[in-house]
Amino acid sequence: MLRSPSNAVTLLSRLQQAYVMQSMGPTTAQQIRSIGGDKVTEFYGRPSKYTEGTGFLGTPKDHLNLTHKRPLSPDVLEIDGKTAHYKFPIGALSSIANRVTGVILSVGFTTAGVVSVTGNLPGLVSTVASTHPIILFPFKLAVSYTIFYHYLGGLRHLLWDHSKIGLQADKSSLLDLKQVTLSSQVLFGVAGVMAFIVACM
């Protein structure tokens, strides 16, 4: 039972909103629920029968074109779509590289397993090595670098899991920015040296 006019107004407002949402379909309803949706209104900032526009506020005349060129925030690329918006620190690059090497190893070992089950993997490797010896060193270097980098990167993440984090972190923590930068440089370098040694064998 409705006890006050305000409750009646609230109920009516909710019923109207539910009817509008139902009649507009799921996609449009989702756009309404999100902040701004993904469209720019037809009369946005322009004079119309509803408003005088926002020119008196200094809105540029080509603001709709500028709006379409405006990047999302935060955005990976600049408006030109080519250059990076943010400079990736070496710590981020090393962490991304650890995940990329993990994907490469998963695909590589799966492929090697399928070839081993359906054919002769050692014979295939021997044939490629004897017929195309020029690709043997780069191939060994790439495979060994991927294995060493991912293995050492995994060990580093295990150490990070037991380091001081959050408010407990200090300059002695392995998650301090300088420590992360140093460990990333060491990770890239040591994996490269070890891979080179293995590739030369």
C-alpha positions in Angstrom: 0.0 0.0 0.0 1.3 3.5 -1.0 1.6 5.6 2.2 2.7 8.9 0.6 2.6 10.8 -2.7 6.4 10.5 -2.9 6.2 6.7 -2.8 3.7 6.9 -5.6 5.9 9.1 -7.7 8.9 6.8 -7.1 6.9 3.7 -8.1 5.6 5.4 -11.2 9.1 6.5 -12.1 10.5 3.0 -11.7 7.6 1.5 -13.8 8.3 4.0 -16.6 12.0 3.3 -16.5 11.4 -0.5 -16.6 9.0 -0.1 -19.6 11.5 2.1 -21.5 14.4 -0.4 -20.8 12.2 -3.3 -21.9 11.0 -1.7 -25.1 14.4 -0.5 -26.2 16.1 -3.9 -26.2 19.2 -5.2 -24.4 21.8 -3.4 -26.4 20.3 0.1 -26.1 19.4 -0.5 -22.5 23.0 -1.4 -21.7 24.2 1.8 -23.4 21.8 3.8 -21.2 23.1 2.1 -18.1 26.7 2.8 -19.0 28.1 6.3 -18.6 27.5 8.1 -21.9 27.1 4.9 -24.0 29.1 4.7 -27.2 27.3 7.4 -29.2 27.3 11.2 -29.3 23.8 12.7 -29.2 22.5 14.2 -32.4 22.4 17.8 -31.1 25.4 17.6 -28.8 26.7 21.1 -28.3 24.9 22.5 -31.3 22.0 24.9 -31.5 18.7 23.1 -32.0 15.0 23.5 -31.2 15.8 22.3 -27.7 18.8 24.5 -26.8 21.0 27.3 -28.0 24.1 25.1 -27.9 27.3 25.5 -26.0 29.1 27.9 -28.3 28.9 30.6 -25.6 31.1 28.3 -23.5 33.8 28.3 -26.2 32.9 24.9 -27.7 34.8 24.6 -31.1 32.6 24.4 -34.2 34.2 21.2 -35.2 33.8 19.6 -31.8 31.9 16.6 -33.1 34.9 15.7 -35.3 37.2 16.3 -32.4 35.1 14.0 -30.2 35.4 11.1 -32.7 39.2 11.5 -32.6 39.3 11.6 -28.9 41.1 8.5 -27.5 39.7 6.5 -24.7 41.5 7.0 -21.4 43.7 5.3 -20.6 44.6 4.4 -24.1 47.6 2.4 -25.4 48.1 4.4 -28.6 48.0 8.1 -29.5 45.3 9.5 -31.7 47.4 8.6 -34.8 47.0 5.0 -33.8 50.7 4.3 -34.3 52.8 5.7 -31.5 52.5 4.5 -27.9 50.7 6.8 -25.5 52.7 5.6 -22.5 56.3 4.7 -22.2 56.6 1.1 -21.0 59.1 0.7 -18.2 61.5 -2.3 -18.5 59.7 -4.0 -15.6 56.5 -4.0 -17.5 58.2 -5.2 -20.7 60.0 -8.0 -18.8 56.7 -9.1 -17.2 54.9 -9.1 -20.6 57.8 -11.0 -22.2 57.5 -13.6 -19.5 53.9 -14.2 -20.5 54.7 -14.2 -24.2 57.4 -16.7 -23.8 55.0 -18.9 -21.8 52.5 -18.8 -24.7 55.3 -19.6 -27.2 56.5 -22.6 -25.1 52.9 -23.9 -24.8 52.4 -23.8 -28.5 55.9 -25.1 -29.2 55.7 -28.1 -26.9 52.2 -28.9 -28.0 53.3 -28.9 -31.6 56.4 -31.0 -30.8 54.2 -33.5 -29.0 51.7 -33.8 -31.9 54.7 -34.3 -34.3 56.2 -36.9 -32.0 52.9 -38.8 -31.8 52.1 -38.7 -35.5 55.6 -38.7 -37.0 59.3 -38.7 -36.3 60.4 -35.5 -34.4 64.1 -36.4 -34.1 64.3 -37.3 -37.8 62.5 -34.1 -38.8 65.0 -32.0 -36.7 68.0 -33.9 -38.2 66.7 -33.4 -41.7 66.1 -29.6 -41.2 69.5 -29.3 -39.6 71.3 -31.0 -42.4 69.4 -29.4 -45.3 69.3 -25.8 -43.8 72.3 -25.5 -41.5 72.1 -21.7 -41.7 68.9 -21.6 -39.6 70.2 -24.0 -37.0 72.0 -21.4 -34.8 69.1 -18.8 -34.8 66.6 -21.6 -34.1 68.6 -23.0 -31.2 69.2 -19.4 -29.9 65.4 -18.6 -30.1 64.3 -21.8 -28.4 66.9 -21.8 -25.7 66.3 -18.0 -25.0 62.6 -18.6 -24.7 63.1 -21.5 -22.2 65.7 -19.8 -20.1 63.8 -16.5 -20.0 60.6 -18.1 -19.0 62.2 -20.3 -16.4 64.2 -17.5 -14.8 61.2 -15.1 -15.0 59.1 -17.7 -13.2 61.7 -17.9 -10.4 61.7 -14.2 -10.1 57.9 -14.2 -9.7 58.2 -16.8 -7.0 60.7 -14.5 -5.2 58.3 -11.6 -5.7 55.5 -13.5 -4.1 57.5 -13.6 -0.8 58.7 -10.0 -1.0 57.4 -7.0 1.0 54.3 -5.5 -0.8 52.0 -2.6 -0.3 52.5 -0.5 2.8 55.2 -3.0 4.0 57.4 -2.4 0.9 60.6 -0.4 1.4 63.8 0.1 -0.5 65.0 -3.4 0.4 61.9 -5.0 -1.2 62.4 -6.8 -4.5 59.3 -5.0 -5.7 60.9 -1.6 -5.2 61.0 0.2 -8.6 64.9 0.3 -8.7 65.0 -3.4 -7.8 62.4 -4.3 -10.4 64.4 -2.4 -13.1 67.7 -4.1 -12.1 66.2 -7.6 -12.0 64.6 -7.0 -15.4 67.9 -6.0 -16.9 69.6 -9.0 -15.3 66.9 -11.3 -16.5 67.2 -10.2 -20.1 71.0 -10.3 -20.0 71.4 -13.6 -18.2 68.9 -15.4 -20.4 70.6 -14.0 -23.5 74.1 -15.2 -22.3 72.8 -18.6 -21.4 70.9 -19.0 -24.7 74.0 -17.9 -26.7 76.2 -20.5 -24.9 73.6 -23.3 -25.5 73.2 -22.2 -29.2 76.9 -22.5 -29.7 77.1 -26.1 -28.6 
